């Protein structure tokens, strides 16, 4: 097989894919319409059955009329024979024979109608049960599809909710971090203010000649000089 033959085969095979995907995507809608079509066929079959039943009943009435007419003419023929009217009895017998022939044919037709009626009844009964089954299955399929779509929406909403909660957690963490930073800044400022206030007080004490109790290099040097002078004085001969 050449490459061009393979390509042609592939193209022919791929030509049905869009239609198949369309059918798959609308399977429930297609089945719903098929059920409606089947119900229409059933309705037409019921109409046909009703017409057949009406025709059968009409033939049954005609058959009853023929039976009654045959009975009446048989009585008339018997009375004609009793009166010696053989010719009249013969004519009546001929009419009776024609009626019996007609009734025989009519009974055959009635039997055929009865068989066809029963066949249609059985077919409609089976079709009704099948339609009930497929309607139940279609309802279940629709419910399952709705459940699947609902679960999918719930899943999407759950993901969105988790994302929103994550964003809220991040925002709260950011707020807490910022507030902690601001509190640290305020503490540092207060500490700097306290330190600045302490230095100013020490400076004012020094300016007024009030001892601050703090040691510095000058104070230490003076203390050492004083100690050295005291030591030198004590070592002089008396």
C-alpha positions in Angstrom: 0.0 0.0 0.0 1.5 3.3 -1.1 1.6 6.4 1.2 -1.0 8.1 -0.9 -3.4 5.2 -0.5 -2.9 5.3 3.2 -3.5 9.0 3.3 -6.7 8.5 1.3 -7.8 5.8 3.7 -7.0 8.0 6.7 -9.0 10.9 5.3 -12.0 8.7 4.6 -11.8 7.3 8.1 -11.4 10.8 9.7 -14.4 12.1 7.7 -16.8 10.3 10.1 -15.1 11.5 13.3 -16.8 14.9 13.5 -20.2 13.3 13.0 -19.4 10.6 15.6 -18.3 13.2 18.1 -21.5 15.2 17.4 -23.6 12.1 18.0 -21.7 11.2 21.2 -22.1 14.8 22.5 -25.9 14.8 21.9 -26.7 11.1 22.7 -29.3 12.0 25.3 -31.1 14.5 23.0 -31.0 12.0 20.2 -32.5 9.2 22.4 -35.2 11.7 23.6 -36.2 12.4 20.1 -36.1 8.7 19.2 -38.5 8.0 22.1 -40.8 10.8 20.8 -40.7 9.3 17.3 -41.5 5.8 18.8 -44.4 7.3 20.7 -45.7 8.8 17.5 -45.5 5.4 15.8 -47.3 3.9 18.7 -50.0 6.5 18.5 -50.5 5.7 14.8 -50.6 2.0 15.5 -53.3 2.6 18.2 -55.3 4.6 15.6 -54.9 1.7 13.1 -55.9 -0.8 15.9 -58.9 1.3 16.8 -60.0 1.5 13.1 -59.6 -2.3 12.8 -61.6 -2.9 16.0 -64.4 -0.6 14.7 -64.4 -2.5 11.3 -64.5 -5.8 13.2 -67.5 -4.7 15.3 -69.3 -3.5 12.2 -68.7 -6.9 10.5 -69.9 -8.7 13.7 -73.2 -6.6 13.6 -73.5 -7.6 9.9 -72.9 -11.2 10.8 -75.5 -11.1 13.5 -78.0 -9.5 11.0 -77.2 -12.3 8.5 -77.6 -15.0 11.2 -81.0 -13.5 12.2 -82.0 -13.2 8.5 -81.0 -16.8 7.9 -83.0 -18.0 10.9 -86.1 -16.0 9.7 -85.9 -17.4 6.2 -85.5 -20.9 7.4 -88.7 -20.5 9.4 -90.4 -19.0 6.3 -89.2 -21.8 4.1 -90.4 -24.4 6.7 -93.9 -22.7 6.7 -93.9 -22.6 2.9 -93.2 -26.3 2.8 -95.9 -27.0 5.3 -98.3 -25.1 3.1 -97.2 -26.9 0.0 -95.5 -23.9 -1.5 -92.5 -25.7 -2.8 -91.5 -23.0 -5.3 -91.5 -20.4 -2.6 -89.6 -22.7 -0.2 -87.0 -23.2 -3.0 -86.6 -19.5 -3.5 -86.2 -19.0 0.2 -83.7 -21.8 0.3 -81.7 -20.1 -2.5 -81.6 -16.9 -0.5 -80.5 -18.8 2.6 -77.7 -20.5 0.7 -76.5 -17.1 -0.6 -76.6 -15.7 3.0 -74.8 -18.6 4.4 -72.1 -18.3 1.7 -71.8 -14.6 2.5 -71.7 -15.3 6.2 -69.0 -18.0 5.8 -66.8 -15.5 3.9 -67.6 -12.8 6.4 -66.6 -15.1 9.3 -63.3 -15.9 7.6 -62.7 -12.1 7.3 -63.7 -11.7 11.0 -61.2 -14.4 12.0 -58.4 -12.6 10.0 -59.3 -9.3 11.6 -59.3 -10.9 15.1 -55.9 -12.4 14.5 -54.5 -9.1 13.2 -56.1 -7.2 16.1 -54.5 -9.6 18.6 -51.2 -9.2 16.9 -51.4 -5.4 17.0 -52.5 -5.6 20.7 -49.5 -7.8 21.5 -47.2 -5.5 19.6 -48.5 -2.4 21.3 -48.2 -4.0 24.7 -44.6 -5.0 24.1 -43.8 -1.6 22.6 -45.4 0.1 25.6 -43.3 -1.9 28.0 -40.2 -1.2 25.9 -40.9 2.5 25.9 -41.4 2.5 29.6 -38.1 0.7 30.0 -36.3 3.2 27.7 -37.9 6.2 29.4 -36.7 4.9 32.8 -33.2 4.4 31.4 -33.3 7.8 29.8 -34.3 9.4 33.1 -31.5 7.6 34.9 -29.0 8.6 32.2 -30.2 12.2 32.5 -30.0 12.1 36.2 -26.5 10.6 36.0 -25.4 13.2 33.6 -26.9 15.9 35.8 -25.1 14.4 38.8 -21.9 14.3 36.9 -22.2 17.9 35.9 -23.2 18.9 39.4 -20.2 17.1 40.8 -18.0 18.7 38.3 -19.4 22.1 39.2 -18.9 21.3 42.9 -15.3 20.3 42.2 -14.7 23.5 40.3 -16.3 25.5 43.0 -14.3 23.6 45.6 -11.1 24.4 43.8 -12.2 28.0 43.6 -13.1 28.0 47.3 -9.8 26.5 48.2 -8.0 29.1 46.1 -10.0 31.9 47.8 -9.2 30.5 51.2 -5.5 30.3 50.3 -5.7 33.9 49.1 -7.4 34.9 52.4 -4.7 33.1 54.4 -2.0 34.9 52.5 -3.8 38.3 52.9 -4.1 37.6 56.7 -0.5 36.6 57.0 0.5 39.8 55.1 -1.6 41.9 57.4 -0.2 40.2 60.5 3.4 40.7 59.2 2.7 44.3 58.4 1.1 44.9 61.8 4.0 43.2 63.6 6.5 45.3 61.6 4.6 48.5 62.5 4.6 47.5 66.2 8.3 46.9 66.1 8.9 50.2 64.5 6.8 51.9 67.2 8.7 50.1 69.9 12.0 51.1 68.3 10.8 54.7 68.1 9.8 54.8 71.7 13.2 53.3 72.7 15.0 55.9 70.7 12.9 58.6 72.3 13.7 57.2 75.7 17.4 57.1 74.9 17.3 60.6 73.4 15.5 61.8 76.5 18.1 60.2 78.8 21.1 61.8 76.9 19.4 65.2 77.2 18.9 64.9 80.9 22.6 63.8 81.4 23.7 66.8 79.4 21.7 69.2 81.5 23.0 67.6 84.7 26.6 68.0 83.5 26.0 71.6 82.5 24.8 72.4 86.0 27.7 70.6 87.7 25.5 67.8 89.2 27.2 64.4 89.3 25.4 61.9 87.2 27.0 58.9 88.7 28.4 57.8 85.4 32.1 57.2 84.9 34.1 58.6 82.0 37.7 58.9 81.1 38.1 62.3 82.8 36.7 61.2 86.1 38.9 58.1 86.1 42.0 60.1 85.3 41.3 62.6 88.1 40.7 59.7 90.5 44.1 58.2 89.5 45.9 61.6 90.0 44.3 62.0 93.4 45.4 58.5 94.4 48.9 59.1 93.1 49.3 62.4 95.0 48.1 60.8 98.2 50.5 58.0 97.8 53.5 60.4 97.2 52.7 62.4 100.3 52.5 59.5 102.6 56.0 58.3 101.5 57.9 61.5 102.5 60.3 61.3 105.6 59.1 62.8 108.8 
